[in-house]
């Protein structure tokens, strides 16, 4: 029998692992310093400015030593707290220190991931576009503000957002659709609050209510964008056509998603359940064409769309997007169908159903999460696509959101456009954020269902 003290010692973090963690941490710090010095030597005025405070190297070294000392001290305090919680049993200091370093790495990663999002939101609220200015602020400003590491919120306003709606004429019935969408969103928020509070309606009633208000919100927003026309946009800048770009993007993504679902479900079901000559070769062909990046076929796609007379049209881009998504979606749905028991369809065939009836009445109802997953996967992919749309769409009235954002920075984010670009980027990202948040469980279950075969 081993004592509790021996068990704690057996779980102690090896010294070599702790040394490796510190070496990695030091290498990251040294790499960042070298990267900053290299950028400072390559970039110069007026587009970039370098601040060289007095005793910067010494202060940086002292700051790093302070951080290291803080980690060591908190680890020791954690060791004492752990021993008290375990009523005097030995707690390894190296294990606590290793946990501290792990949490430091995680927090650094989280901060680095959120920093660009935080900065783009703050830049959208800055009417002076200070981030893009070559001249630094006053000497009296804090160092991090002068160096643009932190944004300056002084004078923040929604002026950049207002530029996106200049000269837009909204008809009265479109305001009705907007009102329905807002009411639906508010209803979703209220029902979500009821669910979180643990009270309210019965489960079935609550589910039906959430589904109803969700449909109201979706239909209201969809009808508003569908009814928009280029004649309603009378502004003189590209930014004033932002809502038109959103309409084009929703049409492209929505129609492409529906066509992809129709083609992948029928093709995937046939490959999963039917046996016919050439089936294996067709499956290998689908894998083969996915090995090549889509950009390799850009010239060929342009030539095909041009010969069909669909250049500068949304149908031409929809055909290109749909053709590129069928192979991947087919493999996903094929894997999902193969995970379903074939006995369900066999029983339906015995009862007199045709193969098509068994597919539509049995397989499709069981494929609800997978159908939503395929649709949203294609919707999000099409929503963020830029290269093909930039080649096939050349008029400002037919651009999608990606090409429209690119037009706001023709000379590399100059001082007159960057704030508007940031505002358009924030508003353009909201639908995708809402989709991911609303259907995150569908994304996860769809990925698992498509990759597992019983």
C-alpha positions in Angstrom: 0.0 0.0 0.0 1.3 3.4 -0.9 0.8 6.4 1.4 -1.1 9.6 0.2 2.2 11.4 0.2 3.7 8.8 -2.1 0.7 9.1 -4.4 1.1 12.9 -4.6 4.8 12.5 -5.4 4.0 10.0 -8.1 1.7 12.5 -9.8 4.4 15.3 -9.6 5.1 16.9 -13.0 8.5 15.9 -14.3 11.2 18.6 -14.1 12.0 18.1 -17.8 8.5 18.9 -18.8 8.5 22.1 -16.8 11.8 23.1 -18.4 10.4 22.5 -21.8 7.4 24.7 -21.0 9.7 27.6 -19.9 11.9 27.1 -23.0 8.9 27.3 -25.3 7.6 30.4 -23.4 11.0 32.1 -23.7 11.3 31.2 -27.4 7.8 32.7 -28.1 8.9 36.0 -26.4 12.2 36.1 -28.2 10.4 35.4 -31.5 7.9 38.2 -30.9 10.7 40.6 -30.1 12.6 39.6 -33.3 9.4 40.0 -35.4 8.7 43.5 -34.0 12.3 44.6 -34.7 12.2 43.2 -38.2 8.9 45.0 -38.9 10.4 48.2 -37.5 13.3 48.0 -39.9 11.1 47.3 -42.9 8.3 49.8 -42.3 8.8 53.5 -42.2 7.0 56.8 -42.3 4.4 58.0 -43.2 2.4 54.8 -43.2 3.9 53.6 -40.0 5.6 55.2 -37.0 8.0 53.7 -34.4 8.0 55.0 -30.8 11.2 54.6 -29.0 10.7 55.5 -25.3 13.7 56.0 -23.1 15.0 52.8 -21.4 12.6 50.7 -23.4 14.8 47.6 -23.3 15.3 47.8 -19.6 11.6 48.4 -18.9 10.7 45.5 -21.1 13.1 43.2 -19.3 11.8 44.3 -15.9 8.3 43.7 -17.1 9.1 40.2 -18.2 10.9 39.5 -14.9 7.8 40.9 -13.1 5.5 38.5 -15.0 7.8 35.6 -14.2 7.9 36.5 -10.5 4.1 36.9 -10.4 3.6 33.4 -11.9 6.1 31.9 -9.4 4.5 33.7 -6.5 0.9 32.7 -7.4 2.1 29.1 -7.9 3.5 29.1 -4.4 0.3 30.6 -3.0 -1.7 27.9 -4.9 0.5 25.2 -3.4 -0.2 26.5 0.2 -3.9 26.7 -0.5 -3.9 23.2 -2.0 -2.1 21.8 1.0 -4.6 23.4 3.4 -7.5 22.1 1.3 -6.0 18.6 1.4 -5.5 18.8 5.2 -1.7 18.9 5.2 -1.0 16.4 2.4 1.9 17.3 0.2 1.2 19.2 -3.0 3.8 19.4 -5.6 4.9 23.0 -6.4 6.1 22.0 -9.8 2.6 20.6 -10.7 1.0 23.8 -9.6 3.5 25.8 -11.5 2.9 23.7 -14.6 -0.9 24.3 -14.3 -0.2 28.1 -14.0 1.9 28.1 -17.2 -0.9 26.1 -19.0 -3.5 28.7 -18.0 -1.1 31.6 -19.0 -0.8 30.0 -22.5 -4.5 29.6 -22.8 -5.2 33.2 -21.8 -2.6 34.5 -24.2 -4.2 32.5 -27.0 -7.6 33.8 -26.2 -6.4 37.4 -26.0 -4.6 37.1 -29.3 -7.8 35.7 -30.9 -10.1 38.4 -29.6 -7.8 41.3 -30.1 -8.5 41.7 -33.9 -12.2 41.5 -33.3 -12.0 44.1 -30.5 -10.0 46.4 -32.7 -12.2 46.2 -35.7 -15.3 47.0 -33.6 -13.5 50.0 -32.0 -12.3 51.2 -35.4 -15.8 51.2 -36.7 -16.8 53.6 -34.0 -13.9 56.0 -34.7 -15.0 58.8 -37.2 -11.4 60.1 -37.3 -10.0 56.8 -38.5 -7.0 57.2 -36.2 -5.7 53.7 -36.8 -4.9 54.5 -40.5 -3.3 57.9 -39.8 0.5 58.0 -40.3 1.0 60.7 -37.5 0.9 59.5 -33.9 -1.0 61.2 -31.2 0.2 63.8 -28.7 3.1 63.2 -26.3 0.8 63.5 -23.4 -1.2 60.5 -24.5 -0.5 57.1 -22.9 2.1 55.1 -24.7 -0.2 52.2 -25.8 -2.6 54.7 -27.3 0.1 56.6 -29.2 1.4 53.3 -30.6 -2.1 52.2 -31.6 -1.9 49.1 -29.5 -5.1 50.1 -27.8 -7.8 52.1 -29.6 -8.7 55.7 -28.6 -12.4 55.9 -27.8 -12.5 59.7 -27.5 -15.1 61.1 -29.9 -16.6 57.7 -30.7 -19.8 57.7 -32.7 -21.9 55.8 -35.3 -20.9 58.1 -38.2 -19.2 55.3 -40.1 -22.3 53.2 -39.8 -24.5 56.1 -41.0 -22.4 56.2 -44.2 -23.7 52.7 -45.1 -27.3 53.9 -45.3 -26.9 57.3 -47.1 -29.4 57.8 -49.9 -31.3 54.5 -49.2 -35.0 54.8 -49.8 -37.0 52.2 -47.9 -40.7 51.6 -48.9 -43.4 51.4 -46.4 -44.1 47.7 -46.8 -40.4 47.0 -46.3 -40.6 48.7 -43.0 -43.3 46.2 -42.1 -40.9 43.4 -42.9 -38.3 45.1 -40.8 -40.7 45.4 -37.9 -41.7 41.7 -38.2 -38.0 40.7 -38.1 -37.3 42.9 -35.0 -40.4 41.5 -33.2 -39.2 38.0 -34.0 -35.7 38.7 -32.7 -37.2 40.2 -29.5 -39.5 37.2 -29.1 -36.5 34.8 -29.4 -34.6 36.8 -26.7 -37.6 36.7 -24.4 -38.2 33.0 -24.8 -34.5 32.4 -24.3 -34.6 34.4 -21.0 -37.6 32.2 -19.9 -35.7 29.0 -20.6 -32.7 30.3 -18.7 -34.8 31.3 -15.7 -36.3 27.8 -15.6 -39.9 28.8 -15.6 -42.7 29.6 -18.1 -44.7 27.5 -20.4 -44.7 23.8 -20.8 -41.9 22.3 -22.9 -44.0 21.6 -26.0 -45.6 25.0 -25.9 -42.2 26.7 -25.5 -40.7 24.8 -28.4 -43.6 25.7 -30.7 -43.4 29.3 -29.6 -39.7 29.5 -30.3 -40.1 27.9 -33.7 -42.9 30.3 -34.6 -41.0 33.5 -33.6 -37.9 32.2 -35.3 -39.9 31.8 -38.6 -41.3 35.3 -38.1 -37.8 36.8 -37.7 -36.3 34.8 -40.7 -39.2 35.5 -43.0 -39.3 39.2 -42.1 -35.6 39.7 -42.7 -35.7 37.6 -45.9 -38.6 39.5 -47.4 -37.0 42.8 -46.6 -33.8 41.9 -48.5 -35.6 40.2 -51.4 -37.7 43.2 -52.1 -34.8 45.6 -52.3 -34.0 46.9 -55.7 -31.0 48.9 -57.1 -33.3 51.9 -57.8 -33.7 52.5 -54.1 -30.0 53.3 -53.6 -29.3 56.9 -54.6 -26.0 57.5 -52.7 -22.9 58.6 -54.5 -20.4 56.3 -52.7 -19.9 52.6 -52.9 -20.5 52.3 -49.1 -24.1 53.5 -49.5 -24.9 50.2 -51.4 -24.1 48.1 -48.4 -27.7 46.8 -48.1 -27.7 45.8 -51.8 -24.5 43.8 -51.3 -26.2 42.1 -48.3 -29.2 41.3 -50.5 -27.0 39.8 -53.2 -25.1 37.8 -50.6 -28.2 36.4 -49.1 -29.6 35.4 -52.5 -26.3 33.8 -53.5 -25.9 31.9 -50.2 -29.6 30.9 -49.8 -30.2 29.6 -53.3 -26.8 27.9 -53.4 -27.6 26.2 -50.1 -31.0 24.9 -51.3 -29.6 23.6 -54.6 -26.8 21.9 -52.7 -29.2 20.2 -50.4 -31.3 18.9 -53.2 -28.4 17.6 -55.3 -26.4 16.1 -52.4 -29.3 14.3 -50.7 -30.4 12.5 -53.9 -26.9 11.7 -55.0 -25.7 10.7 -51.6 -28.7 8.4 -51.1 -28.2 6.7 -54.4 -24.6 6.1 -53.7 -25.3 4.8 -50.2 -28.2 2.4 -51.0 -28.0 1.5 -54.7 -25.5 -0.8 -56.4 -24.8 0.0 -60.0 -21.9 -0.3 -62.5 -19.4 2.5 -62.0 -20.5 3.4 -58.5 -17.0 2.9 -57.0 -15.3 4.8 -59.9 -17.8 7.7 -59.3 -16.9 7.8 -55.6 -13.2 7.9 -56.4 -13.9 10.7 -58.9 -15.6 12.7 -56.2 -12.5 12.3 -54.0 -10.2 13.0 -56.8 -11.7 16.4 -57.8 -11.6 17.5 -54.1 -7.8 17.2 -54.1 -7.4 20.3 -56.3 -8.0 23.8 -55.0 -10.9 25.7 -56.5 -8.7 28.5 -57.7 -7.1 26.1 -60.2 -10.3 26.1 -62.2 -10.9 29.8 -62.0 -10.0 30.5 -65.7 -12.1 27.5 -66.9 -15.1 28.6 -64.8 -14.9 32.1 -66.2 -14.8 30.7 -69.8 -17.8 28.5 -69.2 -19.8 31.2 -67.5 -18.9 33.6 -70.3 -20.0 31.2 -73.1 -23.3 30.7 -71.2 -23.8 34.5 -71.2 -24.0 34.6 -67.4 -21.1 37.0 -66.7 -22.1 39.8 -64.3 -25.2 37.8 -63.2 -26.0 36.1 -59.9 -27.3 32.9 -61.6 -23.8 32.3 -63.1 -22.2 32.6 -59.7 -24.8 30.3 -58.2 -24.1 27.6 -60.8 -20.3 27.9 -60.1 -20.8 27.7 -56.3 -23.3 24.8 -56.5 -21.0 22.7 -58.7 -18.1 23.1 -56.4 -20.1 22.0 -53.3 -21.8 18.9 -54.5 -18.9 16.5 -54.2 -18.2 17.3 -50.6 -21.8 17.4 -49.5 -22.5 14.1 -51.3 -19.8 12.3 -49.2 -21.2 13.8 -46.0 -24.7 12.7 -46.7 -23.7 9.3 -48.0 -21.9 8.6 -44.7 -25.0 9.7 -42.8 -27.4 7.5 -44.8 -25.1 4.5 -44.3 -25.4 5.0 -40.6 -29.2 4.5 -40.8 -30.6 1.0 -40.5 -31.5 -0.3 -44.0 -34.4 -2.3 -42.4 -36.5 0.9 -42.2 -36.6 1.3 -45.9 -36.9 -2.5 -46.5 -40.0 -2.5 -44.4 -41.5 0.4 -46.4 -40.7 -1.4 -49.7 -42.4 -4.6 -48.4 -45.5 -2.4 -47.6 -45.7 -1.3 -51.2 -43.6 1.9 -51.2 -41.4 2.8 -54.0 -37.7 3.6 -53.5 -38.5 7.3 -54.0 -41.3 7.2 -51.4 -39.1 5.4 -48.9 -36.5 8.1 -49.4 -38.9 11.1 -49.1 -41.1 9.6 -46.3 -38.5 7.8 -44.1 -34.9 8.9 -44.8 -35.5 12.6 -45.3 -37.5 13.1 -42.1 -34.7 11.3 -40.2 -32.1 13.5 -41.9 -33.3 16.9 -40.5 -30.1 17.8 -38.6 -27.9 16.7 -41.5 -29.9 18.7 -44.1 -29.6 21.8 -41.9 -25.9 21.2 -41.5 -25.3 20.8 -45.2 -27.3 24.0 -45.9 -25.6 26.1 -43.3 -22.1 24.8 -44.3 -22.7 25.9 -47.9 -24.4 29.1 -46.8 -21.4 30.1 -44.7 -18.9 29.1 -47.3 -20.6 31.0 -50.0 -21.2 34.0 -47.7 -17.5 34.5 -47.2 -16.3 33.7 -50.7 -14.4 36.4 -52.5 -12.1 35.3 -55.4 -14.7 33.9 -57.8 -17.2 36.7 -57.1 -14.5 39.2 -57.7 -13.8 37.7 -61.1 -17.4 37.2 -62.3 -19.1 40.3 -60.7 -17.8 43.7 -61.9 -20.7 46.1 -61.3 -21.3 47.7 -57.9 -25.0 46.7 -57.9 -24.2 43.0 -58.3 -21.3 42.7 -55.8 -21.6 40.4 -52.8 -20.4 41.5 -49.3 -16.8 40.4 -49.9 -16.2 42.3 -53.1 -18.1 45.3 -51.7 -15.8 45.4 -48.7 -12.8 45.2 -51.0 -14.0 48.3 -52.9 -13.9 50.3 -49.7 -10.1 50.0 -49.5 -8.9 50.6 -53.1 -5.6 52.1 -51.9 -4.8 50.0 -48.9 -7.1 51.3 -46.1 -6.7 55.0 -46.5 -7.9 57.4 -43.9 -11.2 58.1 -45.6 -12.3 54.5 -45.9 -11.1 52.4 -43.1 -13.7 53.3 -40.6 -16.5 52.6 -43.1 -14.8 49.3 -44.0 -14.8 48.3 -40.3 -18.4 49.3 -39.8 -19.5 47.2 -42.9 -17.4 44.3 -41.7 -19.1 44.3 -38.3 -22.6 44.5 -39.7 -21.7 41.9 -42.4 -20.5 39.4 -39.8 -23.6 39.6 -37.6 -25.7 37.1 -39.7 -22.9 34.5 -39.6 -22.5 34.9 -35.8 -26.2 34.5 -35.4 -26.2 31.3 -37.5 -23.3 29.8 -35.6 -24.8 30.6 -32.3 -28.3 29.4 -33.2 -27.2 26.2 -34.9 -24.0 25.2 -33.1 -25.5 21.9 -31.9 -26.5 21.1 -35.5 -23.0 21.8 -36.7 -21.5 19.5 -34.2 -24.0 16.7 -34.6 -23.8 17.0 -38.4 -20.0 16.7 -38.4 -20.2 13.6 -36.2 -23.1 12.0 -38.1 -21.4 12.4 -41.5 -18.1 10.9 -40.4 -19.4 7.8 -38.4 -20.6 4.6 -40.0 -22.2 1.8 -38.0 
